[in-house]
């Protein structure tokens, strides 16, 4: 069961277009949007250290992962906990010249599956992940918010 803080944060996030993810969803429908199974892709930006554990949990729930490595990840890319040493990513994409180009590359890498989320796996990718999630058209913290 999701705690009230997680539910409030999920409600504060908004989709970049009106695609049915309405504000005011009850707890069970929010949880269904966050946790699911099937041939769906989660884009993970800079999944190192604890981010590898988040990636591992997504894999356990049946998602495939496309990883985007930002230019700022540096040596952190090699910080992989031993418990996550056997993680297999569906695809890996390096940051391109623009967020738009990176979104296109991630979308192409995800084919034929649907991208359902974009999650940050490390501090180096936070701002890029926010912008990328908006370009990918998935639930996001809006870049246009004050």
C-alpha positions in Angstrom: 0.0 0.0 0.0 1.4 3.4 -0.9 1.9 5.9 1.9 0.1 9.3 1.9 3.3 11.2 0.9 3.8 9.0 -2.2 0.2 9.4 -3.1 0.4 13.2 -2.7 3.6 13.3 -4.9 2.0 11.2 -7.5 -1.0 13.5 -7.6 1.2 16.6 -7.9 2.9 15.1 -11.0 1.0 15.8 -14.1 1.1 14.3 -17.6 2.3 16.6 -20.3 -0.9 16.0 -22.3 -4.4 15.1 -21.3 -4.0 11.3 -21.6 -6.3 10.1 -18.8 -3.9 10.5 -15.9 -6.2 12.8 -14.0 -5.6 14.5 -10.7 -7.5 13.2 -7.7 -7.1 9.5 -8.5 -7.8 7.2 -5.6 -4.9 5.2 -4.0 -5.5 2.0 -6.0 -5.5 3.6 -9.4 -2.3 5.6 -8.6 -0.7 2.4 -7.6 -1.8 0.7 -10.8 -0.2 3.5 -12.8 3.1 3.1 -10.9 3.3 -0.7 -10.7 2.4 -3.0 -13.6 3.7 -5.8 -15.7 4.0 -6.8 -19.3 6.1 -5.7 -22.3 6.5 -2.2 -21.2 9.7 -0.1 -21.1 10.9 2.1 -18.3 13.6 4.6 -19.3 16.1 5.0 -16.5 18.5 7.9 -16.5 22.0 7.2 -14.9 21.1 4.1 -12.8 24.2 3.8 -10.6 24.5 2.8 -6.9 21.1 2.8 -5.4 19.6 3.5 -8.8 20.7 0.0 -9.8 18.5 -1.4 -7.0 15.6 0.7 -8.4 16.3 -0.8 -11.8 16.4 -4.3 -10.4 13.0 -3.8 -8.8 11.5 -2.6 -12.1 12.9 -5.8 -13.7 11.3 -7.9 -11.0 8.0 -6.3 -11.8 8.3 -7.4 -15.4 9.4 -4.1 -17.1 12.2 -3.9 -19.6 14.7 -1.1 -19.2 16.2 1.4 -21.6 19.1 3.2 -19.8 20.1 6.7 -20.8 23.6 7.7 -19.6 24.0 11.4 -19.3 27.3 13.2 -20.1 27.6 14.0 -16.4 27.5 10.5 -15.1 31.3 10.1 -15.2 32.8 7.3 -13.1 29.6 6.8 -11.3 28.5 4.6 -14.2 30.8 1.9 -12.7 29.3 2.1 -9.2 27.2 -1.0 -9.3 26.3 -2.9 -6.1 27.3 -6.6 -6.1 23.6 -7.5 -5.6 22.9 -5.9 -9.0 25.8 -7.3 -11.0 23.6 -9.4 -13.1 21.2 -6.7 -14.4 20.5 -6.8 -18.1 19.2 -3.7 -19.8 17.1 -4.0 -22.9 19.1 -1.1 -24.4 21.5 1.6 -23.5 21.6 5.1 -25.0 24.2 7.8 -24.5 23.0 11.4 -24.1 22.8 13.1 -27.5 23.3 16.8 -28.5 19.8 17.7 -27.3 17.0 16.3 -25.1 14.8 15.8 -28.2 17.5 13.8 -30.0 18.0 11.7 -26.8 14.2 11.1 -26.6 14.1 9.9 -30.2 17.1 7.6 -29.6 15.4 6.2 -26.5 12.1 5.7 -28.3 13.9 3.9 -31.1 15.8 1.7 -28.7 12.5 0.7 -26.9 10.8 -0.6 -30.1 8.6 -2.5 -30.3 7.6 -1.8 -26.7 5.8 1.2 -25.2 7.7 3.6 -22.9 5.5 4.0 -19.7 7.9 5.9 -17.4 11.1 7.8 -17.1 12.9 7.4 -13.8 16.1 8.9 -12.5 18.6 6.5 -11.0 21.3 8.9 -9.9 21.8 12.5 -8.9 23.8 13.3 -12.1 20.6 12.7 -14.2 17.9 14.5 -12.2 17.5 17.6 -14.4 18.0 15.7 -17.6 15.4 13.0 -16.5 12.8 15.7 -15.8 13.3 17.2 -19.3 13.4 13.8 -21.0 10.2 12.6 -19.3 8.4 15.6 -20.7 9.8 14.9 -24.2 8.8 11.2 -24.0 5.2 12.2 -23.0 5.1 10.2 -19.8 4.0 11.3 -16.3 6.4 14.1 -15.3 7.2 16.9 -13.0 6.7 19.7 -15.5 9.7 21.7 -16.6 7.4 24.7 -17.2 6.3 24.8 -13.5 7.5 27.9 -11.6 
